[in-house]
Structure formats: structure tokens, C-alpha cells
Amino acid sequence: MRIDAHHHFWRLSRGDYDWLDVGDPALAPLARDFEPADLQPLRAAHGVTQTVLVQAAATEAETDHLLALAEGDASVGGVVGWVDLADASRLPTLRRWAAHPKFKGVRPMLQDLPSPDWLDTGPAPAMVTALLDLGLRFDALVRPEHLPALARFAARWPALPIVIDHAAKPALCQGWRAPWARAWRTGLTELARRPQVCCKFSGLLTELDDHAEPAELLAPAWQTLVSLFGAQRLMWGSDWPVLNLAADYDMWMELASECIATLPAAGQADVWRGTAARFYGLAT
């Protein structure tokens, strides 16, 4: 039994997916609805019995939509939504969502904000305090340049559970000698010192840019993540359907399985399901 700790659903007619409405032909594979019935056969083929549904639009309306979908889909164990963390007037919305048994946390879209240091001054302290008081988590959608600010944020809020989405999106297509690699390793090393920080083994194929030998670039990334976080703070996710830009569920499952199989049985169980269940408080 596996948990997919990171995937999305969307319905384009809702109108809040601006990043898909830019006329970019590279995004054409994503320019349609993706809903529970589309994921179900992929889950069934790979023994994925539970998932974490993550926001893909910076609107509260999308979070309400995702919670409604989760109510009708028993496989969705948790929902990670979006709220403006800079605006303390949104506290009632956060409290309302927290009363829903499947609402697990929030994800500000940090990679899309103008400053990589937004976490230093952007979040309203009352909103972060509310996350703690309500037992919620913080998904960090970041790139390597955001890691220093995320480390400072984690140090200021040591009781806040944080998970790094997509291993901070290392620019694997540029190779391991490129400048990003040192910043990535340094930033993750600092964050791994914080016991409240976990990391998702997800979203990496879209950073490969059609590399002919993805396993060759994935292996060092996987080894680095294991050495820093250990299996008990790593969780697998598909990032479907964004995954479709680079491969498909089957290919990512095969490549991820090769990496995860290097762990002992207990470690494999953590990455496939245990870490996600503990971090998000999923019923298993």
C-alpha cells in the first residue's frame, strides 16, 4: 500500500489557473480537466491507496473546490490549500478549513513570488501562529535560491511542520557541475538539521529537460536526500498531472522504485507511505 503525497486536480472552467492560460504550447498536455476518475486507474495499477491533494491555484476558491472533491473521494486522505499568509484578516477562513477532517495545511506558491526572501517578512505572524494552533502543516514550493530564507523561517518557527516540495526543484538538466548544485546541497543541509522539516521525492522528472538517461541524474539527487533526511523524513509523490510534461505515472513509478529499493524494507515503507502518513496525520 502506497501513499501519493503530492498530486493535483483541476477543472479549467473554474477560471483560476492563470499559469495554464498563457498560450504556451509546452503546457498543452495540461490544458484539460484532471479529476479523480483520471487518477483512479493509475493509482490502482500501482497500489496507491491514499493521496494528498495539493493546491495549484493561488485562490481560496480552489481550496474549497478541492475539499469538496475530497469529500467525494475516499482515496484523498488530505488536502493542502492556499491562503494569503500575509493577510491576517484571512484567519477565519483558515479556521473554517481546519474544521474539515481532510484539510492538512497550506502552500504559498513561493517560487512565483518576486523575492526569494519573502518568508523573512511576508507572512503575518498571526497566520503562522494559527497554523501551529490549528495543527496544520506548511508545504514549501521552492527552488534552490529560496532555501536560505526557508531555513531562517524554519528556525523562527521550530514547532511548525514543514515539507519541501519536489526536493526544492534541483536543475538536474544543467548537470551536477552547474552553480545550482552547491546552493541546493548547502540549503538542504541546513534545513535537514531542523527535525520538523521533511522532503518530498517528487517533481524531479520535469527538471530533467528530456535527458536521455534520467536515472543517471536522479541517482545522485536521491542519494543526497537519503543522506540528509533519512527515510523517516522522505515521502514519495507523483506531482501528477504536471508529471505528464516529462513522462507518465508508470515511468516515474519505475524510476522512483529503483531508487527507493536501495533502502532496507523499513526505509522503503517510510518513503512509500509512513512518512506521509505521519507528517500529514493521515488515517491508515
C-alpha positions as CSV (number, residue, x, y, z in Angstrom):
1,M,0.0,0.0,0.0
2,R,1.4,3.4,-1.1
3,I,0.6,7.0,-0.5
4,D,1.0,9.5,-3.2
5,A,2.0,12.5,-1.1
6,H,1.6,15.1,-3.9
7,H,-0.8,15.4,-6.8
8,H,-3.3,17.9,-8.2
9,F,-6.8,18.0,-9.7
10,W,-8.1,20.9,-11.7
11,R,-11.2,22.0,-13.6
12,L,-10.3,24.7,-16.2
13,S,-13.8,26.1,-16.4
14,R,-13.4,27.4,-12.9
15,G,-11.0,30.0,-14.3
16,D,-8.3,30.3,-11.6
17,Y,-5.4,28.5,-13.2
18,D,-3.7,31.6,-14.7
19,W,-0.4,29.8,-15.2
20,L,-2.2,27.4,-17.7
21,D,-3.8,30.2,-19.6
22,V,-0.7,31.8,-21.2
23,G,-0.8,30.2,-24.6
24,D,2.4,28.2,-24.0
25,P,2.4,25.2,-26.3
26,A,4.7,23.4,-23.9
27,L,1.8,23.3,-21.4
28,A,-0.6,21.8,-23.9
29,P,-0.6,18.4,-22.2
30,L,-2.0,20.0,-19.1
31,A,-4.7,22.2,-20.7
32,R,-7.6,19.9,-19.9
33,D,-9.5,18.9,-16.8
34,F,-7.8,16.4,-14.4
35,E,-10.2,14.9,-11.9
36,P,-10.5,11.8,-9.6
37,A,-11.6,9.4,-12.3
38,D,-8.5,10.2,-14.3
39,L,-6.1,9.3,-11.5
40,Q,-8.1,6.2,-10.2
41,P,-6.7,3.7,-12.8
42,L,-3.1,4.9,-12.3
43,R,-3.5,4.5,-8.5
44,A,-5.0,1.1,-8.9
45,A,-2.2,-0.1,-11.2
46,H,0.5,0.8,-8.6
47,G,-1.1,0.1,-5.3
48,V,-1.6,3.7,-4.3
49,T,-4.4,3.6,-1.8
50,Q,-4.3,7.1,-0.5
51,T,-3.2,10.5,-1.7
52,V,-2.5,14.1,-0.7
53,L,-4.2,16.6,-2.9
54,V,-2.3,19.9,-3.3
55,Q,-3.4,23.3,-4.5
56,A,-2.4,24.5,-7.9
57,A,-4.0,28.0,-7.9
58,A,-3.5,30.9,-5.6
59,T,-7.2,31.3,-4.6
60,E,-9.3,30.3,-1.7
61,A,-12.0,29.2,-4.1
62,E,-9.8,26.4,-5.4
63,T,-9.2,25.1,-1.9
64,D,-12.9,25.0,-1.3
65,H,-13.2,23.1,-4.6
66,L,-10.5,20.6,-3.6
67,L,-12.1,20.0,-0.2
68,A,-15.4,19.3,-2.0
69,L,-13.7,16.8,-4.3
70,A,-12.0,15.1,-1.3
71,E,-15.4,14.6,0.4
72,G,-16.5,12.5,-2.6
73,D,-13.2,10.6,-3.0
74,A,-12.2,8.3,-0.1
75,S,-8.7,7.9,-1.6
76,V,-7.9,11.5,-0.9
77,G,-6.6,11.5,2.7
78,G,-5.6,15.1,2.9
79,V,-5.8,18.5,1.1
80,V,-3.2,21.2,1.1
81,G,-4.7,24.5,0.2
82,W,-3.8,28.1,-0.4
83,V,-4.5,31.2,1.7
84,D,-2.8,34.6,1.7
85,L,-0.4,34.2,4.6
86,A,0.4,37.9,4.6
87,D,-3.2,38.9,5.4
88,A,-4.3,38.3,9.0
89,S,-7.9,39.0,8.0
90,R,-8.0,35.5,6.4
91,L,-7.8,33.9,9.8
92,P,-11.5,33.0,9.8
93,T,-11.1,31.1,6.5
94,L,-8.1,29.2,7.9
95,R,-10.1,28.2,11.0
96,R,-13.1,27.2,8.9
97,W,-10.9,24.9,6.7
98,A,-9.2,23.4,9.8
99,A,-12.5,22.1,11.0
100,H,-12.6,19.9,7.9
101,P,-11.1,16.5,8.7
102,K,-9.2,16.3,5.4
103,F,-7.6,19.8,5.5
104,K,-4.0,19.3,6.4
105,G,-2.1,22.5,5.6
106,V,-1.3,25.4,3.3
107,R,1.1,26.0,0.4
108,P,2.1,29.5,-0.5
109,M,3.4,29.5,-4.1
110,L,6.8,30.8,-3.0
111,Q,8.5,30.0,-6.4
112,D,6.2,32.5,-8.1
113,L,6.8,35.5,-5.7
114,P,9.1,38.3,-6.7
115,S,11.6,37.9,-3.8
116,P,13.3,34.7,-2.8
117,D,13.4,36.2,0.7
118,W,9.6,36.7,1.1
119,L,9.5,34.4,4.1
120,D,11.6,36.8,6.1
121,T,9.0,39.5,6.2
122,G,5.9,38.4,4.2
123,P,3.9,36.0,6.4
124,A,1.7,37.7,9.1
125,P,2.9,36.2,12.5
126,A,-0.8,35.7,13.4
127,M,-1.3,33.5,10.4
128,V,1.7,31.3,11.2
129,T,0.7,31.1,14.8
130,A,-2.7,30.0,13.7
131,L,-1.1,27.2,11.6
132,L,0.5,26.0,14.8
133,D,-2.6,26.4,17.0
134,L,-4.7,24.5,14.4
135,G,-2.3,21.7,14.0
136,L,-1.6,22.4,10.3
137,R,1.4,22.0,8.1
138,F,3.4,24.1,5.7
139,D,4.3,22.9,2.1
140,A,7.2,24.8,0.7
141,L,7.2,25.2,-3.1
142,V,10.7,26.4,-3.5
143,R,13.8,26.4,-5.7
144,P,17.4,26.4,-4.5
145,E,17.5,30.2,-4.3
146,H,14.7,30.1,-1.7
147,L,16.3,27.7,0.7
148,P,18.2,30.2,2.9
149,A,15.0,32.1,3.6
150,L,13.2,28.8,4.2
151,A,15.9,27.8,6.7
152,R,15.5,31.1,8.6
153,F,11.7,30.6,8.6
154,A,12.1,27.1,10.0
155,A,14.4,28.4,12.7
156,R,11.9,31.1,13.7
157,W,9.0,28.6,13.9
158,P,10.7,25.4,15.2
159,A,7.3,23.7,16.0
160,L,5.8,24.2,12.5
161,P,5.9,21.0,10.4
162,I,7.4,21.9,7.0
163,V,7.9,19.8,3.9
164,I,10.0,20.8,0.9
165,D,8.1,20.1,-2.3
166,H,9.9,18.4,-5.1
167,A,13.2,18.4,-3.3
168,A,13.4,22.1,-4.0
169,K,13.4,21.6,-7.8
170,P,17.1,21.0,-8.5
171,A,18.0,22.0,-12.0
172,L,19.1,18.5,-13.0
173,C,19.1,19.3,-16.7
174,Q,22.1,21.5,-16.2
175,G,24.1,18.8,-14.7
176,W,25.8,18.4,-11.3
177,R,28.7,20.8,-12.1
178,A,26.4,23.8,-12.6
179,P,26.2,26.5,-9.9
180,W,22.7,25.4,-8.6
181,A,24.2,22.1,-7.2
182,R,26.2,23.7,-4.5
183,A,23.4,26.1,-3.4
184,W,21.0,23.1,-3.4
185,R,23.1,20.9,-1.3
186,T,24.1,23.7,1.1
187,G,20.5,24.8,1.5
188,L,19.1,21.3,2.1
189,T,21.9,20.5,4.5
190,E,20.9,23.5,6.7
191,L,17.2,22.6,6.5
192,A,17.8,18.9,7.3
193,R,19.3,20.0,10.7
194,R,15.7,21.0,11.6
195,P,13.8,18.0,12.8
196,Q,10.4,19.5,11.8
197,V,11.5,19.6,8.1
198,C,10.6,16.7,5.7
199,C,11.2,16.5,2.0
200,K,9.2,15.1,-1.0
201,F,10.8,12.9,-3.6
202,S,8.6,14.2,-6.3
203,G,8.6,16.6,-9.3
204,L,12.1,15.7,-10.4
205,L,11.4,14.4,-13.9
206,T,10.1,17.8,-15.1
207,E,13.6,19.2,-14.1
208,L,15.4,16.8,-16.5
209,D,14.5,18.5,-19.8
210,D,14.3,15.3,-21.8
211,H,17.6,13.9,-20.6
212,A,18.3,10.6,-22.3
213,E,19.4,8.9,-19.1
214,P,17.2,10.2,-16.3
215,A,18.3,7.5,-13.9
216,E,21.9,8.8,-14.1
217,L,20.9,12.3,-12.9
218,L,18.2,11.1,-10.4
219,A,20.6,8.7,-8.5
220,P,22.8,11.5,-7.0
221,A,19.8,13.5,-6.0
222,W,18.2,10.5,-4.3
223,Q,21.5,9.7,-2.5
224,T,21.8,13.2,-1.3
225,L,18.2,13.3,0.0
226,V,18.6,10.0,1.8
227,S,21.9,11.1,3.4
228,L,20.4,14.3,4.7
229,F,16.9,13.4,5.7
230,G,16.9,9.7,6.0
231,A,13.9,7.6,5.0
232,Q,11.8,8.7,8.0
233,R,11.7,12.3,6.6
234,L,11.3,11.5,2.9
235,M,8.0,10.8,1.2
236,W,7.2,9.8,-2.4
237,G,4.8,11.8,-4.6
238,S,3.9,11.8,-8.2
239,D,3.2,15.5,-8.9
240,W,0.6,14.2,-11.4
241,P,-0.6,15.6,-13.8
242,V,2.3,18.1,-14.0
243,L,4.4,14.9,-14.3
244,N,2.8,14.5,-17.8
245,L,5.0,17.2,-19.1
246,A,8.0,14.9,-18.8
247,A,6.8,11.3,-18.6
248,D,3.9,9.5,-17.1
249,Y,2.9,7.8,-13.8
250,D,4.3,4.4,-14.9
251,M,7.7,5.8,-15.8
252,W,8.1,7.9,-12.6
253,M,7.0,4.9,-10.5
254,E,9.6,2.7,-12.2
255,L,12.4,5.2,-11.7
256,A,11.4,6.0,-8.1
257,S,11.1,2.3,-7.3
258,E,14.7,1.8,-8.4
259,C,15.9,4.5,-6.1
260,I,13.7,3.5,-3.1
261,A,14.7,-0.2,-3.5
262,T,18.2,0.8,-2.3
263,L,16.8,1.2,1.2
264,P,16.1,-1.6,3.7
265,A,12.5,-2.7,3.9
266,A,11.6,-0.4,6.8
267,G,13.0,2.6,4.9
268,Q,11.1,1.7,1.8
269,A,7.9,1.6,3.8
270,D,8.6,5.0,5.2
271,V,9.2,6.6,1.8
272,W,6.2,4.9,0.2
273,R,3.7,5.6,3.0
274,G,5.0,6.0,6.6
275,T,6.5,9.5,6.4
276,A,3.5,11.0,4.6
277,A,1.1,9.3,7.0
278,R,2.9,10.7,10.0
279,F,3.6,14.2,8.6
280,Y,0.0,14.8,7.4
281,G,-1.7,12.9,10.1
282,L,-3.4,10.6,7.7
283,A,-5.7,7.8,8.8
284,T,-4.1,4.5,7.7
